[in-house]
Amino acid sequence: MVVRIASHFLILFALAAACAPASSCPATTPNASTPPGETPSETHHGNGALWTALWPDGEIIFSPDGPGEMRPDGSLAMKFPWWRAQGVEGAIKISGRRLDQPAGGSLTAEMPDGYGDTGFQASALVFPSEGCWEVAARAGEAELIFTVEAIIAD
């Protein structure tokens, strides 16, 4: 009898695990809002004042041979483009916070010089660890907030 109960428990546990969502991160799906003058893309995401490009499911997959950079300190860097609408001026400032558990560090952004305070800006977002991250970009009075999941592939 104990063996039968244990086997039923294991079956229920396996079914529950198989039916559980892969992630509880509320990752943002790109809204396909394209910055003025750019070729339309399903990966564009914006609000009429600021735009970027997101991964299709909001999951950023890092692997040794893939896009992005897996750094020796364990941080993960991925390039992100930014566009400011006409009339939006100022440096783009990026902040972020981990949503799924306490972070071992802060999200940072590397912004190369030479792009000015209007229009396009290249960047790299640096996630201190994998996980679910809310990212906020601000330029002048404009703000764009989205959520991504940084994942290290097996």
N, C-alpha and C positions, 0 to 999 in steps of 0.2 A: 504494500500500500504506500509506504514512504517513497519507494522508487517511482511509482506511478505519479504521485503528487509532485515529486522533484522533476520528473520529465515534463509534466504539464507546465510547471513553473518555467522551465528552461524554454519550452516552445513559446509560451506567452512573452517571455523576456525577449526572445529573438524576434518575434513578430513586432513587438513594440519598438525595438531598435530599428527594424527595417522600415517601419512606417514613420519614424520620427523625421522631422525636417533635417536636411543636411546642415543647415545653419539657421541660427535665429537672428542673424544680422539683417536689419531692414535696409539692405543695400539699395541705392537709388538706381533706377533704370533710366538711361538717357532719354530725354524728351524730344530729341531730334530738332531742337530749336537751333538754327544755324546762324552764326554771326554774319552781319552784313558783308557782302563781297566774297564770302567763302562758298565753296562747292558744298551743296547739301550732303549731310552724312547722318546716318542713324546713330552715330556715336556722339554727336554734338549734344550738349546740355547747357541750357542757359535760361535767362529770365528777361531778356530784352535790354539788360544793362551790362551783365557779365556773362561770359560763356567759357566753357572748357570742353574737353572730350573725355567721355567715360567709357569704361569697358562695358560691353553689351549687358551683362548681368550684374554689373556693379562689383564684380569680383576681379581683383588684380592678382593674377597668378604669377608667382616668381619661381623660376627654376634656373639651375646653373647655365643652361644653354638657351634660355628664353630671353624675352625683353626685360628691361630693368636691370637692377644691380643688387646683388646680395653681398653686402659689405662684411669685412672681417669682424666688425663689432656686433654683427647680428641684425643691423638695420637694413631696411629694404628701400631702395630709391627707384622711382619711376618718373619718366618725363610726363609733364602735363602742360599743354598749351593753354593760354588765356587770351581772351579778347575783351576789350572795353568798348562799349558803345560810344558813338559820338556824343560828346558832352560829359562823359565820365572821365575824370582826370585824377591822377595821383598814382603813386606806387601801389601795386597789388600786394596786400599783406595777407598771409595765410596763417591760420591757426587750426588746431585740431585737438580732438579728445577721443580717447578710446572708450567705446560704449559697453563692451562685453565684459570687461574686468579692469582692475587698476593697471595703468600702463607703467612700464619700467622706464619711461622717458617721454619726452614731448615730441609731437610731430613737428617737423621743421620743413622749410622750403628753401631751396637754393635757386636764387633769381640772378641770372647773369646780367651784367651791366650792358648798356648800349641800346635798350629798347625804348627808353623814354617813359613819359607818364600818360601816354594815350595809345590806343590801338592794341597791337599784339604784344604779348610778353611770353617768352619761354620760361619754363621752370622745371625743377625736379622736386617732387614731394618725397620726403624721407620719413618713413614709418619706423619707429624704434623697434617694432616687433610686428609679427602678424597679428591679425585680429580685426575687429569691427571698428571703423574710425569715422567719426563725423568731421568733415572738413569745411571750414568757413573761409571764403575769399572775400576781401573787401578792397575797394578802391573808391576814394572819395566817399560819397553817401551810398554807393551801390554795394550790395552784398549777395553772394551766392553760397548756399549751404547744401551739401549733399553728403551721403554716407556711402562708404566703400568697404569692402572686406579684402584685406591683404592676406594672401594665402601662399604658403610655401608648398610647392608641389612635391609629392613623394618621389 
